[in-house]
Amino acid sequence: MENTIDWIGLAGPTASGKTGLALKLAAELPLEIVSVDSALVYRGMDIGTAKPTSAELAAAPHHLIDILDPAESYSAAQFARDAQQLITDICTRGKLPLLVGGTMLYFKALIDGIDELPPADATVRAALDAEAAAQGWPALHAELARLDPVTAARLAPNDAQRIQRALEVFRVTGQPLSAFHTHGGDAPSAPPRHRLLALEPRDRAWLHARIGQRFEQMLDQGFLDEVRGLRERGDLHTNLPSMRCVGYRQAWEAMDAGLAGDALRADLMERGVAATRQLAKRQLTWLRGMDRVSVEAEDKKAAELALRRLAAEAGFLTT
């Protein structure tokens, strides 16, 4: 039977169980995993990104993990190109491409297309940082709402990283960030050659508990030492995309403030967990606007069955 789809996406908010589910299916099927995660691309950022362990990476071929130094940048457009080439290569090898992660902009770029964005402009970013220090990020969010209401509508008023990037794009190009998503309205009439499975928790408290547990585990595993090592390099700073990743930014700022010992850990637990919860909320907002098969993340059996059904549709399992 001819395959009806080329790849399966497994998406969901942070801590929803994507890695475990992907590896469970990898034990049964000839698949290769393509990471859809804007933090896992960076080398040396292992604990704070909950990067798969060496044993997990060895359980199935993985792609787009540890491909960049933290001083480098990686865009959604670059991801879309890399992922499409990987999908082609994996299919040629007779295997199933399983795209796993929580960077929803990457999924959207691959599915709908995205134009290449302008590179970062240090002068513009410095000006925006100064304005934010004087006025606060909610004021800049209000400015973004006037210039690019589509983008502003999906950002929280204190989402400094994304507000800054959206305003930076507008000031550099004179165009709203949403204008670079040019292909979404031109969807082909043919059925899509992919399926997207979304792990979406019904109980928000369940997800919050998992986020707190995982953040505490990362601290126990040496996350603060990992951040100290990155700081000691001397070439990294909080304006880089890598150091804006949730957890890393909060740890960096706490260390800049001179916190240490128990005070540092307590501050990071509070602010890091809060930032991770906000990230999960944004991820779920993105997901709800995408064409997907949704299952409750808490129900591991239902999630596994749903993924197996999609694999059967792709021609890799018999029903």
C-alpha positions as CSV (number, residue, x, y, z in Angstrom):
1,M,0.0,0.0,0.0
2,E,1.3,3.4,-0.9
3,N,2.2,5.6,2.0
4,T,-0.3,8.5,2.5
5,I,2.1,10.6,4.6
6,D,5.8,11.4,4.6
7,W,6.4,12.4,8.2
8,I,4.8,12.5,11.6
9,G,5.1,15.4,14.0
10,L,5.0,14.9,17.8
11,A,4.4,18.3,19.4
12,G,3.5,19.5,22.9
13,P,4.4,21.8,25.7
14,T,7.6,21.3,27.7
15,A,7.5,18.4,30.1
16,S,4.5,16.7,28.4
17,G,6.3,13.5,27.7
18,K,7.3,13.8,24.0
19,T,10.7,12.2,24.3
20,G,9.5,9.1,26.2
21,L,6.7,8.5,23.7
22,A,9.1,8.9,20.7
23,L,11.6,6.5,22.1
24,K,8.9,3.9,22.9
25,L,7.9,3.9,19.2
26,A,11.6,4.0,18.1
27,A,12.0,0.6,19.8
28,E,9.5,-0.9,17.4
29,L,9.8,0.9,14.2
30,P,12.5,1.9,11.7
31,L,12.3,5.6,12.4
32,E,14.7,8.6,12.7
33,I,13.9,11.4,15.1
34,V,14.3,15.1,13.9
35,S,14.4,17.5,16.9
36,V,12.0,20.5,16.6
37,D,13.6,22.4,19.5
38,S,15.3,25.8,19.3
39,A,17.4,25.0,22.4
40,L,18.6,21.5,21.6
41,V,20.6,22.8,18.6
42,Y,23.2,24.2,20.9
43,R,26.2,22.3,22.1
44,G,27.1,22.5,25.8
45,M,23.5,23.3,26.8
46,D,22.5,19.8,28.1
47,I,21.0,20.0,31.5
48,G,18.9,23.1,31.2
49,T,17.4,22.0,27.9
50,A,16.5,18.5,29.2
51,K,18.5,17.2,26.2
52,P,18.1,13.4,25.6
53,T,20.8,11.4,27.4
54,S,23.5,9.6,25.5
55,A,21.6,6.3,25.9
56,E,18.4,7.9,24.5
57,L,20.3,9.4,21.6
58,A,21.8,6.0,20.8
59,A,18.4,4.3,20.9
60,A,17.5,5.8,17.5
61,P,19.1,8.2,15.0
62,H,18.6,11.8,16.0
63,H,19.0,15.0,14.0
64,L,19.4,18.7,14.6
65,I,20.8,18.3,18.1
66,D,24.2,19.7,19.0
67,I,24.7,21.4,15.6
68,L,25.6,24.9,16.7
69,D,27.8,26.7,19.2
70,P,25.8,28.9,21.7
71,A,27.4,32.0,20.1
72,E,25.6,31.2,16.8
73,S,22.0,31.8,15.7
74,Y,19.5,29.5,14.0
75,S,16.2,30.7,12.4
76,A,12.9,29.1,11.7
77,A,13.6,29.4,7.9
78,Q,16.9,27.5,8.4
79,F,15.1,24.8,10.3
80,A,12.5,24.4,7.6
81,R,15.2,23.9,5.0
82,D,17.2,21.5,7.1
83,A,14.1,19.5,8.2
84,Q,12.8,19.2,4.7
85,Q,16.1,17.8,3.4
86,L,16.3,15.4,6.4
87,I,12.7,14.2,5.7
88,T,13.7,13.5,2.1
89,D,16.9,11.7,3.1
90,I,15.1,9.6,5.8
91,C,12.3,8.6,3.4
92,T,14.9,7.6,0.8
93,R,16.4,5.3,3.4
94,G,13.0,3.7,3.8
95,K,12.5,5.0,7.4
96,L,9.9,7.1,9.0
97,P,10.8,10.7,9.9
98,L,9.4,11.5,13.3
99,L,9.7,15.2,14.1
100,V,9.6,15.8,17.9
101,G,9.7,19.0,19.9
102,G,7.9,22.1,21.2
103,T,9.2,24.9,19.1
104,M,5.9,25.6,17.3
105,L,7.3,28.3,15.1
106,Y,9.6,25.6,13.6
107,F,6.6,23.3,12.9
108,K,4.7,26.2,11.3
109,A,7.6,27.2,9.2
110,L,8.0,23.7,7.9
111,I,4.2,23.2,7.3
112,D,3.2,26.7,6.0
113,G,6.5,28.2,4.9
114,I,8.3,31.2,6.2
115,D,10.5,33.9,4.6
116,E,14.0,34.3,5.8
117,L,14.1,37.0,8.5
118,P,16.8,39.7,8.7
119,P,19.7,38.9,10.9
120,A,20.0,40.4,14.4
121,D,21.0,44.1,14.6
122,A,23.0,44.8,17.7
123,T,22.4,48.6,17.6
124,V,18.6,48.2,17.3
125,R,18.5,45.6,20.1
126,A,20.5,47.9,22.4
127,A,18.1,50.7,21.7
128,L,15.1,48.4,22.5
129,D,16.8,47.2,25.7
130,A,17.3,50.9,26.8
131,E,13.6,51.6,26.0
132,A,12.5,48.6,27.9
133,A,14.6,49.6,30.9
134,A,13.0,53.0,30.9
135,Q,9.4,52.1,30.0
136,G,9.0,48.4,30.7
137,W,8.2,45.6,28.2
138,P,4.4,46.0,28.5
139,A,4.9,49.5,26.9
140,L,6.9,48.0,24.1
141,H,4.3,45.3,23.7
142,A,1.7,48.1,23.3
143,E,3.9,49.6,20.6
144,L,4.1,46.2,18.9
145,A,0.3,46.0,19.0
146,R,0.0,49.2,17.0
147,L,2.7,48.1,14.5
148,D,2.0,44.3,14.2
149,P,-1.3,43.3,16.0
150,V,-1.1,39.8,14.6
151,T,2.2,39.1,16.3
152,A,1.4,41.0,19.5
153,A,-1.8,39.0,20.0
154,R,0.1,35.8,20.6
155,L,2.8,37.3,22.9
156,A,2.5,38.0,26.6
157,P,3.2,41.7,27.6
158,N,6.4,40.6,29.4
159,D,7.7,38.2,26.7
160,A,10.9,40.3,26.3
161,Q,12.7,38.1,23.8
162,R,9.9,37.9,21.3
163,I,8.7,41.4,21.6
164,Q,12.2,42.7,21.0
165,R,12.6,40.5,18.0
166,A,9.3,41.5,16.5
167,L,10.1,45.2,17.0
168,E,13.6,44.7,15.7
169,V,12.3,43.2,12.5
170,F,9.9,46.1,12.0
171,R,12.6,48.7,12.6
172,V,15.1,47.0,10.3
173,T,12.7,46.2,7.5
174,G,9.7,48.5,7.9
175,Q,7.5,45.3,7.8
176,P,5.7,43.5,10.6
177,L,7.1,40.1,11.6
178,S,3.7,38.5,10.6
179,A,4.3,39.7,7.0
180,F,7.2,37.1,6.7
181,H,4.7,34.3,7.2
182,T,3.8,34.5,3.5
183,H,2.6,31.0,2.6
184,G,-0.1,30.2,5.2
185,G,-2.9,31.6,3.1
186,D,-1.8,29.7,0.0
187,A,-2.3,26.1,1.3
188,P,-2.4,23.5,-1.4
189,S,-5.7,21.8,-2.1
190,A,-4.1,18.4,-1.9
191,P,-4.2,16.6,1.4
192,P,-1.2,17.3,3.6
193,R,1.6,14.7,3.5
194,H,2.1,14.9,7.2
195,R,0.3,14.3,10.5
196,L,0.8,16.3,13.7
197,L,0.1,14.6,17.0
198,A,-0.2,17.1,19.9
199,L,0.2,16.1,23.5
200,E,-2.1,18.6,25.3
201,P,-2.6,18.2,29.1
202,R,-6.2,18.4,30.2
203,D,-5.2,19.3,33.7
204,R,-2.9,22.3,33.8
205,A,-1.9,21.5,37.4
206,W,-0.5,18.2,36.2
207,L,1.7,20.0,33.7
208,H,2.8,22.6,36.3
209,A,3.8,19.8,38.7
210,R,5.9,18.1,36.1
211,I,7.6,21.4,35.2
212,G,8.4,22.0,38.8
213,Q,9.8,18.5,39.3
214,R,11.9,18.7,36.2
215,F,13.3,22.1,37.0
216,E,14.3,20.9,40.5
217,Q,15.9,17.8,38.9
218,M,17.9,20.0,36.6
219,L,19.2,21.9,39.5
220,D,20.2,18.7,41.3
221,Q,22.0,17.6,38.1
222,G,24.2,20.6,38.1
223,F,22.4,23.2,35.9
224,L,23.9,26.1,37.8
225,D,27.4,24.8,37.1
226,E,26.5,24.4,33.4
227,V,25.5,28.1,33.3
228,R,28.7,29.1,35.2
229,G,30.7,27.3,32.5
230,L,28.9,29.2,29.8
231,R,29.5,32.5,31.5
232,E,33.2,31.8,31.9
233,R,33.7,31.5,28.2
234,G,33.5,35.3,28.0
235,D,31.9,35.5,24.5
236,L,28.2,34.8,25.5
237,H,25.6,37.3,26.7
238,T,21.9,37.5,27.3
239,N,21.2,39.1,23.9
240,L,22.1,35.8,22.2
241,P,19.2,33.5,21.3
242,S,20.9,30.6,23.2
243,M,21.2,32.6,26.4
244,R,17.6,33.7,26.1
245,C,16.4,30.1,26.4
246,V,14.1,29.6,29.4
247,G,16.1,28.8,32.5
248,Y,19.4,30.1,31.1
249,R,18.3,33.7,31.0
250,Q,16.9,33.6,34.6
251,A,20.1,31.9,35.9
252,W,22.3,34.4,34.1
253,E,20.4,37.4,35.5
254,A,20.4,35.9,39.0
255,M,24.2,35.5,38.8
256,D,24.6,39.0,37.5
257,A,22.6,40.2,40.5
258,G,25.2,38.5,42.8
259,L,23.0,35.7,44.1
260,A,24.7,32.6,45.3
261,G,24.1,29.4,47.3
262,D,20.6,28.8,48.6
263,A,19.4,32.2,47.6
264,L,20.4,31.6,44.0
265,R,18.7,28.2,43.9
266,A,15.5,29.6,45.5
267,D,15.4,32.5,43.1
268,L,15.9,30.3,40.1
269,M,13.3,27.8,41.2
270,E,10.7,30.6,41.5
271,R,11.5,32.6,38.4
272,G,12.6,29.7,36.2
273,V,9.5,27.6,36.9
274,A,7.3,30.7,36.3
275,A,9.1,31.3,32.9
276,T,8.7,27.7,32.0
277,R,5.0,27.8,32.7
278,Q,4.6,30.8,30.5
279,L,6.5,29.0,27.8
280,A,4.2,26.0,28.1
281,K,1.2,28.4,27.8
282,R,2.5,29.9,24.6
283,Q,3.2,26.5,23.2
284,L,-0.4,25.4,23.8
285,T,-1.7,28.7,22.2
286,W,0.3,27.9,19.1
287,L,-0.9,24.3,19.0
288,R,-4.5,25.3,19.2
289,G,-4.1,27.2,16.0
290,M,-2.6,24.2,14.1
291,D,-4.2,21.3,12.3
292,R,-3.5,18.4,14.7
293,V,-4.6,15.2,16.3
294,S,-4.9,16.1,20.0
295,V,-4.6,13.6,22.9
296,E,-4.4,14.1,26.6
297,A,-0.7,14.1,27.7
298,E,-1.7,12.5,31.0
299,D,-3.1,9.5,29.2
300,K,0.1,7.7,28.0
301,K,-1.8,4.7,26.6
302,A,-4.1,6.9,24.5
303,A,-1.1,8.9,23.3
304,E,0.8,5.8,22.3
305,L,-2.2,4.4,20.5
306,A,-2.7,7.6,18.6
307,L,0.9,7.7,17.5
308,R,0.7,4.0,16.4
309,R,-2.4,4.8,14.3
310,L,-0.5,7.6,12.6
311,A,2.5,5.3,12.0
312,A,0.1,2.8,10.4
313,E,-1.3,5.5,8.2
314,A,2.3,6.2,7.1
315,G,2.7,2.5,6.2
316,F,5.0,1.5,9.0
317,L,2.5,-0.5,11.1
318,T,-0.2,-2.9,10.2
319,T,-3.6,-2.6,12.0
